[in-house]
Amino acid sequence: MADEREQKRWMTRYLFGQLSEQERSEFEDSYLNDPELFEELASVEDELVRSYLRGECSPQEKAELEKRIAASPDWREKVEFERSLMEHVSSMPFATPVAGAQAPALVSRDKASRDKASSDKASSDKAERMRALSSRQSPAAREVVLPSRPPLVPALRFAVVAVGLVVMALGAWIVTINARLRQELAQIRIQQADLQRHEQQLQQQLAALTIKPPAMAPFVLTSHLLRDNSAEKPLAIPPGVSSVPLQLRLDQDSFPSYSIVLETAAGTQVWQQADLKSQLAQNNQHVIALELPSNLLFRGTYILKLTGISPNRKPEEVAVYIFRVARS
């Protein structure tokens, strides 16, 4: 009994949409493979609707049902069908047996007895003739029952029973069709959910396979390029790169922090950055690592001016780096 109540509570939570996605998927797989469980689920749904229409459900169930009815055309159609069926059954007439009616045969015998008693008092001759007449009549003749119209009550009962059977058969057929349609709808919903999950998985796989732009290796600059511009190597920026990594070699690391300014060959300032710290590269060389936005660099020559910031915040020019940009 406890298992039945738990199963009914579980079905009610499913109908109200209170299960998690995993619980709902597992329960749908169960009742789609078990016709008896599906019929029990349909019975629980019908019972909830009838209780709602009779005003017998709890306030929580009423609130959940009204929420589902407002949101689902299937629930509204189910409620309207149950309401019409209940109104039709409650309006059917039921006949009752007629009491107090006296059979025609008894009336006939009572009247014959009264007539016989009156004739005996009037004259003995007439009584003799009546007795003689009575003696010649058969018992069947003395108790003749006049034909009467057939009573209406049995016919009305038969009509009511016939209508009730037709209504029950029609209701059973509609319930069967409704259950079958709901089962097919549940299967379609499960297939749609599977397709959506599969689509999400494919999108995730496609996102993982999206080709990312290749990362550039750091472009190393030394201040010695100022002395020999012919040795200057161009900075080639491939398409799709958003930032360009640079490493500025330091002859000496004498300052706690540095700032840098990027200018064109004509002296126009393009970009600047402060509070840079030196780093120790793999070859034990001190460098300043930075990244330049690639959208600021066009084909041509650029100048990087490195300034050291002393502990008392006094700036001092350290080095100048010149490089040439070549776009692919």
Short mmCIF file of the C-alpha atoms (twelve columns), coordinates in Angstrom:
data_MODEL
# 
_entry.id   MODEL 
# 
loop_
_atom_site.group_PDB 
_atom_site.id 
_atom_site.type_symbol 
_atom_site.label_atom_id 
_atom_site.label_alt_id 
_atom_site.label_comp_id 
_atom_site.label_asym_id 
_atom_site.label_seq_id 
_atom_site.Cartn_x 
_atom_site.Cartn_y 
_atom_site.Cartn_z 
_atom_site.pdbx_PDB_model_num 
ATOM 1   C CA . MET A 1   0.000   0.000   0.000   1 
ATOM 2   C CA . ALA A 2   2.856   2.375   0.833   1 
ATOM 3   C CA . ASP A 3   4.461   1.573   -2.527  1 
ATOM 4   C CA . GLU A 4   1.193   2.422   -4.308  1 
ATOM 5   C CA . ARG A 5   0.928   5.764   -2.524  1 
ATOM 6   C CA . GLU A 6   4.565   6.555   -3.341  1 
ATOM 7   C CA . GLN A 7   4.012   5.633   -6.982  1 
ATOM 8   C CA . LYS A 8   0.875   7.809   -7.131  1 
ATOM 9   C CA . ARG A 9   2.778   10.706  -5.545  1 
ATOM 10  C CA . TRP A 10  5.597   10.204  -8.069  1 
ATOM 11  C CA . MET A 11  3.092   10.247  -10.962 1 
ATOM 12  C CA . THR A 12  1.446   13.393  -9.572  1 
ATOM 13  C CA . ARG A 13  4.845   15.132  -9.413  1 
ATOM 14  C CA . TYR A 14  5.494   14.046  -13.008 1 
ATOM 15  C CA . LEU A 15  2.132   15.434  -14.193 1 
ATOM 16  C CA . PHE A 16  2.812   18.707  -12.363 1 
ATOM 17  C CA . GLY A 17  6.304   18.980  -13.945 1 
ATOM 18  C CA . GLN A 18  8.093   18.794  -10.586 1 
ATOM 19  C CA . LEU A 19  10.682  16.133  -11.548 1 
ATOM 20  C CA . SER A 20  14.208  16.900  -12.649 1 
ATOM 21  C CA . GLU A 21  15.174  16.316  -16.263 1 
ATOM 22  C CA . GLN A 22  16.933  13.041  -15.428 1 
ATOM 23  C CA . GLU A 23  14.018  11.775  -13.280 1 
ATOM 24  C CA . ARG A 24  11.514  12.743  -15.966 1 
ATOM 25  C CA . SER A 25  13.516  10.982  -18.682 1 
ATOM 26  C CA . GLU A 26  13.850  7.774   -16.612 1 
ATOM 27  C CA . PHE A 27  10.131  7.767   -15.725 1 
ATOM 28  C CA . GLU A 28  9.090   8.296   -19.357 1 
ATOM 29  C CA . ASP A 29  11.263  5.367   -20.437 1 
ATOM 30  C CA . SER A 30  9.570   3.229   -17.763 1 
ATOM 31  C CA . TYR A 31  5.947   3.923   -18.666 1 
ATOM 32  C CA . LEU A 32  6.565   3.806   -22.413 1 
ATOM 33  C CA . ASN A 33  7.823   0.222   -21.986 1 
ATOM 34  C CA . ASP A 34  5.092   -0.776  -19.482 1 
ATOM 35  C CA . PRO A 35  1.466   -0.457  -20.764 1 
ATOM 36  C CA . GLU A 36  0.027   -1.127  -17.288 1 
ATOM 37  C CA . LEU A 37  2.110   1.686   -15.802 1 
ATOM 38  C CA . PHE A 38  0.994   3.994   -18.584 1 
ATOM 39  C CA . GLU A 39  -2.678  3.143   -17.956 1 
ATOM 40  C CA . GLU A 40  -2.164  3.827   -14.239 1 
ATOM 41  C CA . LEU A 41  -0.617  7.193   -15.102 1 
ATOM 42  C CA . ALA A 42  -3.634  8.038   -17.277 1 
ATOM 43  C CA . SER A 43  -5.938  6.986   -14.412 1 
ATOM 44  C CA . VAL A 44  -4.101  9.263   -11.963 1 
ATOM 45  C CA . GLU A 45  -4.428  12.148  -14.409 1 
ATOM 46  C CA . ASP A 46  -8.190  11.507  -14.830 1 
ATOM 47  C CA . GLU A 47  -8.630  11.284  -11.068 1 
ATOM 48  C CA . LEU A 48  -6.843  14.630  -10.585 1 
ATOM 49  C CA . VAL A 49  -9.091  16.307  -13.158 1 
ATOM 50  C CA . ARG A 50  -12.291 14.879  -11.645 1 
ATOM 51  C CA . SER A 51  -11.205 15.856  -8.129  1 
ATOM 52  C CA . TYR A 52  -10.514 19.373  -9.404  1 
ATOM 53  C CA . LEU A 53  -13.959 19.611  -11.035 1 
ATOM 54  C CA . ARG A 54  -15.683 18.282  -7.884  1 
ATOM 55  C CA . GLY A 55  -13.670 20.638  -5.660  1 
ATOM 56  C CA . GLU A 56  -12.130 17.740  -3.713  1 
ATOM 57  C CA . CYS A 57  -8.417  18.375  -4.356  1 
ATOM 58  C CA . SER A 58  -6.091  20.084  -1.916  1 
ATOM 59  C CA . PRO A 59  -5.179  23.786  -2.293  1 
ATOM 60  C CA . GLN A 60  -1.680  22.857  -3.450  1 
ATOM 61  C CA . GLU A 61  -3.042  20.453  -6.077  1 
ATOM 62  C CA . LYS A 62  -5.628  23.029  -7.176  1 
ATOM 63  C CA . ALA A 63  -2.934  25.684  -7.634  1 
ATOM 64  C CA . GLU A 64  -0.703  23.311  -9.613  1 
ATOM 65  C CA . LEU A 65  -3.652  22.133  -11.765 1 
ATOM 66  C CA . GLU A 66  -4.739  25.678  -12.550 1 
ATOM 67  C CA . LYS A 67  -1.163  26.519  -13.494 1 
ATOM 68  C CA . ARG A 68  -0.965  23.504  -15.833 1 
ATOM 69  C CA . ILE A 69  -4.430  24.211  -17.309 1 
ATOM 70  C CA . ALA A 70  -3.487  27.822  -18.052 1 
ATOM 71  C CA . ALA A 71  -0.227  26.799  -19.736 1 
ATOM 72  C CA . SER A 72  -1.253  23.632  -21.629 1 
ATOM 73  C CA . PRO A 73  -3.982  23.302  -24.324 1 
ATOM 74  C CA . ASP A 74  -4.004  19.515  -23.724 1 
ATOM 75  C CA . TRP A 75  -4.930  19.996  -20.067 1 
ATOM 76  C CA . ARG A 76  -7.681  22.495  -20.972 1 
ATOM 77  C CA . GLU A 77  -9.162  20.062  -23.477 1 
ATOM 78  C CA . LYS A 78  -9.035  17.240  -20.906 1 
ATOM 79  C CA . VAL A 79  -10.814 19.356  -18.254 1 
ATOM 80  C CA . GLU A 80  -13.539 20.471  -20.682 1 
ATOM 81  C CA . PHE A 81  -14.167 16.889  -21.778 1 
ATOM 82  C CA . GLU A 82  -14.461 15.607  -18.196 1 
ATOM 83  C CA . ARG A 83  -16.772 18.510  -17.272 1 
ATOM 84  C CA . SER A 84  -19.083 17.797  -20.246 1 
ATOM 85  C CA . LEU A 85  -19.153 14.096  -19.444 1 
ATOM 86  C CA . MET A 86  -20.004 14.699  -15.763 1 
ATOM 87  C CA . GLU A 87  -22.767 17.168  -16.666 1 
ATOM 88  C CA . HIS A 88  -24.269 14.744  -19.183 1 
ATOM 89  C CA . VAL A 89  -24.310 11.828  -16.725 1 
ATOM 90  C CA . SER A 90  -25.785 13.952  -13.917 1 
ATOM 91  C CA . SER A 91  -28.610 15.176  -16.197 1 
ATOM 92  C CA . MET A 92  -29.794 11.653  -17.216 1 
ATOM 93  C CA . PRO A 93  -33.333 10.784  -15.872 1 
ATOM 94  C CA . PHE A 94  -33.773 7.669   -13.731 1 
ATOM 95  C CA . ALA A 95  -37.333 6.169   -13.406 1 
ATOM 96  C CA . THR A 96  -38.777 4.805   -10.136 1 
ATOM 97  C CA . PRO A 97  -41.423 2.076   -9.802  1 
ATOM 98  C CA . VAL A 98  -45.047 3.256   -9.464  1 
ATOM 99  C CA . ALA A 99  -46.561 2.137   -6.166  1 
ATOM 100 C CA . GLY A 100 -50.252 1.876   -5.197  1 
ATOM 101 C CA . ALA A 101 -51.591 0.742   -8.574  1 
ATOM 102 C CA . GLN A 102 -54.154 -2.105  -8.342  1 
ATOM 103 C CA . ALA A 103 -54.165 -4.903  -10.896 1 
ATOM 104 C CA . PRO A 104 -57.167 -4.905  -13.284 1 
ATOM 105 C CA . ALA A 105 -57.943 -8.554  -12.442 1 
ATOM 106 C CA . LEU A 106 -58.503 -7.779  -8.747  1 
ATOM 107 C CA . VAL A 107 -60.721 -4.815  -9.600  1 
ATOM 108 C CA . SER A 108 -62.807 -7.012  -11.823 1 
ATOM 109 C CA . ARG A 109 -63.238 -9.679  -9.109  1 
ATOM 110 C CA . ASP A 110 -64.197 -7.101  -6.449  1 
ATOM 111 C CA . LYS A 111 -66.837 -5.607  -8.691  1 
ATOM 112 C CA . ALA A 112 -68.271 -9.056  -9.503  1 
ATOM 113 C CA . SER A 113 -68.533 -9.886  -5.797  1 
ATOM 114 C CA . ARG A 114 -70.406 -6.662  -5.004  1 
ATOM 115 C CA . ASP A 115 -72.816 -7.220  -7.889  1 
ATOM 116 C CA . LYS A 116 -73.477 -10.780 -6.747  1 
ATOM 117 C CA . ALA A 117 -74.229 -9.701  -3.168  1 
ATOM 118 C CA . SER A 118 -76.724 -7.028  -4.384  1 
ATOM 119 C CA . SER A 119 -78.471 -9.533  -6.657  1 
ATOM 120 C CA . ASP A 120 -78.990 -12.013 -3.765  1 
ATOM 121 C CA . LYS A 121 -80.775 -9.384  -1.717  1 
ATOM 122 C CA . ALA A 122 -83.002 -8.265  -4.635  1 
ATOM 123 C CA . SER A 123 -84.559 -11.629 -5.556  1 
ATOM 124 C CA . SER A 124 -83.874 -15.307 -5.120  1 
ATOM 125 C CA . ASP A 125 -84.806 -16.081 -8.740  1 
ATOM 126 C CA . LYS A 126 -82.279 -13.740 -10.024 1 
ATOM 127 C CA . ALA A 127 -79.762 -15.224 -7.617  1 
ATOM 128 C CA . GLU A 128 -80.587 -18.729 -8.915  1 
ATOM 129 C CA . ARG A 129 -80.106 -17.605 -12.473 1 
ATOM 130 C CA . MET A 130 -76.866 -15.902 -11.554 1 
ATOM 131 C CA . ARG A 131 -75.638 -19.019 -9.777  1 
ATOM 132 C CA . ALA A 132 -76.665 -21.169 -12.736 1 
ATOM 133 C CA . LEU A 133 -74.911 -18.797 -15.070 1 
ATOM 134 C CA . SER A 134 -71.910 -18.840 -12.826 1 
ATOM 135 C CA . SER A 135 -71.926 -22.630 -12.692 1 
ATOM 136 C CA . ARG A 136 -71.812 -22.829 -16.468 1 
ATOM 137 C CA . GLN A 137 -68.861 -20.434 -16.722 1 
ATOM 138 C CA . SER A 138 -65.328 -21.718 -16.472 1 
ATOM 139 C CA . PRO A 139 -62.972 -20.397 -13.819 1 
ATOM 140 C CA . ALA A 140 -61.024 -18.671 -16.549 1 
ATOM 141 C CA . ALA A 141 -64.156 -16.863 -17.687 1 
ATOM 142 C CA . ARG A 142 -64.911 -15.639 -14.154 1 
ATOM 143 C CA . GLU A 143 -61.436 -14.086 -13.797 1 
ATOM 144 C CA . VAL A 144 -61.016 -12.392 -17.159 1 
ATOM 145 C CA . VAL A 145 -58.352 -9.654  -17.124 1 
ATOM 146 C CA . LEU A 146 -59.005 -6.879  -19.559 1 
ATOM 147 C CA . PRO A 147 -56.085 -5.967  -21.756 1 
ATOM 148 C CA . SER A 148 -54.274 -2.800  -20.773 1 
ATOM 149 C CA . ARG A 149 -51.490 -0.680  -22.212 1 
ATOM 150 C CA . PRO A 150 -47.971 -1.936  -21.453 1 
ATOM 151 C CA . PRO A 151 -46.414 -0.060  -18.536 1 
ATOM 152 C CA . LEU A 152 -43.982 2.732   -19.464 1 
ATOM 153 C CA . VAL A 153 -41.552 2.185   -16.588 1 
ATOM 154 C CA . PRO A 154 -39.703 -0.870  -18.036 1 
ATOM 155 C CA . ALA A 155 -39.365 0.841   -21.412 1 
ATOM 156 C CA . LEU A 156 -37.954 3.960   -19.794 1 
ATOM 157 C CA . ARG A 157 -35.543 1.875   -17.770 1 
ATOM 158 C CA . PHE A 158 -34.405 0.080   -20.865 1 
ATOM 159 C CA . ALA A 159 -33.852 3.381   -22.678 1 
ATOM 160 C CA . VAL A 160 -31.839 4.787   -19.771 1 
ATOM 161 C CA . VAL A 161 -29.705 1.645   -19.557 1 
ATOM 162 C CA . ALA A 162 -29.138 1.702   -23.313 1 
ATOM 163 C CA . VAL A 163 -28.103 5.357   -23.257 1 
ATOM 164 C CA . GLY A 164 -25.813 4.673   -20.290 1 
ATOM 165 C CA . LEU A 165 -24.151 1.773   -22.096 1 
ATOM 166 C CA . VAL A 166 -23.636 3.909   -25.204 1 
ATOM 167 C CA . VAL A 167 -22.144 6.721   -23.110 1 
ATOM 168 C CA . MET A 168 -19.861 4.282   -21.276 1 
ATOM 169 C CA . ALA A 169 -18.713 2.693   -24.535 1 
ATOM 170 C CA . LEU A 170 -18.105 6.102   -26.080 1 
ATOM 171 C CA . GLY A 171 -16.226 7.252   -22.987 1 
ATOM 172 C CA . ALA A 172 -14.082 4.113   -22.954 1 
ATOM 173 C CA . TRP A 173 -13.282 4.587   -26.642 1 
ATOM 174 C CA . ILE A 174 -12.355 8.249   -26.109 1 
ATOM 175 C CA . VAL A 175 -10.208 7.374   -23.082 1 
ATOM 176 C CA . THR A 176 -8.405  4.699   -25.101 1 
ATOM 177 C CA . ILE A 177 -7.782  7.045   -28.020 1 
ATOM 178 C CA . ASN A 178 -6.700  9.790   -25.624 1 
ATOM 179 C CA . ALA A 179 -4.267  7.457   -23.861 1 
ATOM 180 C CA . ARG A 180 -2.827  6.338   -27.186 1 
ATOM 181 C CA . LEU A 181 -2.407  9.929   -28.374 1 
ATOM 182 C CA . ARG A 182 -0.781  10.929  -25.099 1 
ATOM 183 C CA . GLN A 183 1.618   8.020   -25.384 1 
ATOM 184 C CA . GLU A 184 2.530   9.023   -28.940 1 
ATOM 185 C CA . LEU A 185 2.926   12.643  -27.829 1 
ATOM 186 C CA . ALA A 186 5.197   11.548  -24.983 1 
ATOM 187 C CA . GLN A 187 7.329   9.580   -27.434 1 
ATOM 188 C CA . ILE A 188 7.574   12.614  -29.738 1 
ATOM 189 C CA . ARG A 189 8.609   14.828  -26.822 1 
ATOM 190 C CA . ILE A 190 11.277  12.346  -25.780 1 
ATOM 191 C CA . GLN A 191 12.584  12.201  -29.354 1 
ATOM 192 C CA . GLN A 192 12.651  16.001  -29.511 1 
ATOM 193 C CA . ALA A 193 14.570  16.157  -26.219 1 
ATOM 194 C CA . ASP A 194 17.059  13.579  -27.539 1 
ATOM 195 C CA . LEU A 195 17.508  15.577  -30.738 1 
ATOM 196 C CA . GLN A 196 18.097  18.775  -28.763 1 
ATOM 197 C CA . ARG A 197 20.685  17.062  -26.560 1 
ATOM 198 C CA . HIS A 198 22.364  15.616  -29.648 1 
ATOM 199 C CA . GLU A 199 22.386  19.049  -31.294 1 
ATOM 200 C CA . GLN A 200 23.963  20.607  -28.205 1 
ATOM 201 C CA . GLN A 201 26.638  17.915  -28.157 1 
ATOM 202 C CA . LEU A 202 27.401  18.529  -31.833 1 
ATOM 203 C CA . GLN A 203 27.635  22.271  -31.216 1 
ATOM 204 C CA . GLN A 204 30.048  21.690  -28.342 1 
ATOM 205 C CA . GLN A 205 32.155  19.374  -30.485 1 
ATOM 206 C CA . LEU A 206 32.129  21.911  -33.311 1 
ATOM 207 C CA . ALA A 207 33.198  24.660  -30.924 1 
ATOM 208 C CA . ALA A 208 36.035  22.464  -29.695 1 
ATOM 209 C CA . LEU A 209 37.127  21.817  -33.275 1 
ATOM 210 C CA . THR A 210 37.064  25.498  -34.241 1 
ATOM 211 C CA . ILE A 211 40.503  26.412  -35.538 1 
ATOM 212 C CA . LYS A 212 42.059  29.073  -33.382 1 
ATOM 213 C CA . PRO A 213 44.547  31.538  -34.889 1 
ATOM 214 C CA . PRO A 214 48.122  30.420  -34.346 1 
ATOM 215 C CA . ALA A 215 49.985  32.115  -31.499 1 
ATOM 216 C CA . MET A 216 52.999  34.175  -32.522 1 
ATOM 217 C CA . ALA A 217 56.409  33.555  -31.097 1 
ATOM 218 C CA . PRO A 218 57.802  36.573  -29.221 1 
ATOM 219 C CA . PHE A 219 59.640  39.008  -31.480 1 
ATOM 220 C CA . VAL A 220 62.971  39.882  -29.808 1 
ATOM 221 C CA . LEU A 221 64.377  43.390  -30.141 1 
ATOM 222 C CA . THR A 222 67.736  44.800  -29.007 1 
ATOM 223 C CA . SER A 223 68.792  48.384  -28.746 1 
ATOM 224 C CA . HIS A 224 71.809  47.614  -30.949 1 
ATOM 225 C CA . LEU A 225 69.506  47.837  -33.971 1 
ATOM 226 C CA . LEU A 226 69.821  51.587  -33.634 1 
ATOM 227 C CA . ARG A 227 73.461  51.306  -34.696 1 
ATOM 228 C CA . ASP A 228 72.829  49.098  -37.729 1 
ATOM 229 C CA . ASN A 229 69.509  49.645  -39.453 1 
ATOM 230 C CA . SER A 230 70.561  47.371  -42.286 1 
ATOM 231 C CA . ALA A 231 70.372  44.415  -39.898 1 
ATOM 232 C CA . GLU A 232 66.815  45.215  -38.944 1 
ATOM 233 C CA . LYS A 233 64.516  42.250  -39.442 1 
ATOM 234 C CA . PRO A 234 60.868  42.852  -40.380 1 
ATOM 235 C CA . LEU A 235 58.088  41.890  -38.006 1 
ATOM 236 C CA . ALA A 236 55.721  39.692  -40.037 1 
ATOM 237 C CA . ILE A 237 52.155  39.671  -38.642 1 
ATOM 238 C CA . PRO A 238 50.009  36.782  -39.967 1 
ATOM 239 C CA . PRO A 239 46.232  37.199  -40.501 1 
ATOM 240 C CA . GLY A 240 43.959  36.554  -37.516 1 
ATOM 241 C CA . VAL A 241 46.487  37.566  -34.872 1 
ATOM 242 C CA . SER A 242 45.043  40.007  -32.312 1 
ATOM 243 C CA . SER A 243 48.223  40.842  -30.391 1 
ATOM 244 C CA . VAL A 244 51.934  40.806  -31.117 1 
ATOM 245 C CA . PRO A 245 54.304  39.635  -28.317 1 
ATOM 246 C CA . LEU A 246 57.616  41.503  -28.012 1 
ATOM 247 C CA . GLN A 247 60.696  41.006  -25.837 1 
ATOM 248 C CA . LEU A 248 63.020  43.987  -25.350 1 
ATOM 249 C CA . ARG A 249 66.531  42.967  -24.292 1 
ATOM 250 C CA . LEU A 250 68.147  45.000  -21.556 1 
ATOM 251 C CA . ASP A 251 71.854  45.671  -21.374 1 
ATOM 252 C CA . GLN A 252 71.432  46.336  -17.662 1 
ATOM 253 C CA . ASP A 253 68.502  45.935  -15.332 1 
ATOM 254 C CA . SER A 254 68.945  49.011  -13.140 1 
ATOM 255 C CA . PHE A 255 65.378  50.149  -12.447 1 
ATOM 256 C CA . PRO A 256 62.493  48.658  -10.454 1 
ATOM 257 C CA . SER A 257 59.991  49.508  -13.209 1 
ATOM 258 C CA . TYR A 258 59.846  50.752  -16.767 1 
ATOM 259 C CA . SER A 259 57.516  52.557  -19.150 1 
ATOM 260 C CA . ILE A 260 57.440  52.423  -22.938 1 
ATOM 261 C CA . VAL A 261 56.095  54.568  -25.781 1 
ATOM 262 C CA . LEU A 262 55.409  53.423  -29.371 1 
ATOM 263 C CA . GLU A 263 55.851  55.978  -32.139 1 
ATOM 264 C CA . THR A 264 55.836  55.965  -35.895 1 
ATOM 265 C CA . ALA A 265 58.932  56.966  -37.894 1 
ATOM 266 C CA . ALA A 266 57.348  60.412  -38.223 1 
ATOM 267 C CA . GLY A 267 57.223  60.807  -34.421 1 
ATOM 268 C CA . THR A 268 53.465  60.251  -33.924 1 
ATOM 269 C CA . GLN A 269 52.712  58.496  -30.655 1 
ATOM 270 C CA . VAL A 270 50.659  55.361  -31.208 1 
ATOM 271 C CA . TRP A 271 50.633  53.509  -27.893 1 
ATOM 272 C CA . GLN A 272 52.170  53.567  -24.387 1 
ATOM 273 C CA . GLN A 273 52.327  51.420  -21.281 1 
ATOM 274 C CA . ALA A 274 53.730  51.991  -17.768 1 
ATOM 275 C CA . ASP A 275 54.709  49.975  -14.715 1 
ATOM 276 C CA . LEU A 276 56.499  47.251  -16.647 1 
ATOM 277 C CA . LYS A 277 58.808  44.834  -14.809 1 
ATOM 278 C CA . SER A 278 61.868  43.094  -16.159 1 
ATOM 279 C CA . GLN A 279 61.913  39.320  -16.485 1 
ATOM 280 C CA . LEU A 280 64.676  36.758  -16.738 1 
ATOM 281 C CA . ALA A 281 64.573  34.886  -20.044 1 
ATOM 282 C CA . GLN A 282 65.789  31.314  -20.615 1 
ATOM 283 C CA . ASN A 283 69.278  32.521  -21.590 1 
ATOM 284 C CA . ASN A 284 69.575  34.467  -18.300 1 
ATOM 285 C CA . GLN A 285 69.026  37.685  -20.238 1 
ATOM 286 C CA . HIS A 286 66.852  40.376  -18.655 1 
ATOM 287 C CA . VAL A 287 64.007  41.391  -20.935 1 
ATOM 288 C CA . ILE A 288 60.867  43.521  -20.905 1 
ATOM 289 C CA . ALA A 289 57.905  41.443  -22.140 1 
ATOM 290 C CA . LEU A 290 54.879  43.193  -23.631 1 
ATOM 291 C CA . GLU A 291 52.120  42.688  -26.185 1 
ATOM 292 C CA . LEU A 292 51.136  45.238  -28.810 1 
ATOM 293 C CA . PRO A 293 47.590  45.311  -30.284 1 
ATOM 294 C CA . SER A 294 47.979  44.172  -33.874 1 
ATOM 295 C CA . ASN A 295 45.311  46.583  -35.130 1 
ATOM 296 C CA . LEU A 296 47.669  49.489  -34.294 1 
ATOM 297 C CA . LEU A 297 50.489  48.184  -36.483 1 
ATOM 298 C CA . PHE A 298 50.521  48.829  -40.211 1 
ATOM 299 C CA . ARG A 299 53.210  48.352  -42.821 1 
ATOM 300 C CA . GLY A 300 56.115  50.656  -41.990 1 
ATOM 301 C CA . THR A 301 58.768  51.500  -39.410 1 
ATOM 302 C CA . TYR A 302 58.078  52.014  -35.690 1 
ATOM 303 C CA . ILE A 303 60.168  53.196  -32.716 1 
ATOM 304 C CA . LEU A 304 59.871  51.914  -29.125 1 
ATOM 305 C CA . LYS A 305 61.311  54.229  -26.454 1 
ATOM 306 C CA . LEU A 306 62.063  52.532  -23.127 1 
ATOM 307 C CA . THR A 307 62.239  54.675  -19.986 1 
ATOM 308 C CA . GLY A 308 63.406  53.515  -16.549 1 
ATOM 309 C CA . ILE A 309 61.630  54.713  -13.401 1 
ATOM 310 C CA . SER A 310 63.911  55.165  -10.388 1 
ATOM 311 C CA . PRO A 311 62.770  54.524  -6.782  1 
ATOM 312 C CA . ASN A 312 62.115  58.272  -6.383  1 
ATOM 313 C CA . ARG A 313 59.903  58.129  -9.502  1 
ATOM 314 C CA . LYS A 314 62.403  59.966  -11.672 1 
ATOM 315 C CA . PRO A 315 62.276  58.830  -15.361 1 
ATOM 316 C CA . GLU A 316 65.451  58.138  -17.325 1 
ATOM 317 C CA . GLU A 317 65.686  57.041  -20.938 1 
ATOM 318 C CA . VAL A 318 67.195  53.557  -21.172 1 
ATOM 319 C CA . ALA A 319 67.035  52.388  -24.806 1 
ATOM 320 C CA . VAL A 320 65.406  52.866  -28.182 1 
ATOM 321 C CA . TYR A 321 64.223  49.951  -30.329 1 
ATOM 322 C CA . ILE A 322 63.439  50.223  -34.008 1 
ATOM 323 C CA . PHE A 323 61.522  47.587  -35.998 1 
ATOM 324 C CA . ARG A 324 59.772  47.333  -39.313 1 
ATOM 325 C CA . VAL A 325 56.292  45.771  -39.774 1 
ATOM 326 C CA . ALA A 326 55.438  43.586  -42.743 1 
ATOM 327 C CA . ARG A 327 51.830  42.495  -43.151 1 
ATOM 328 C CA . SER A 328 51.067  39.099  -44.750 1 
# 
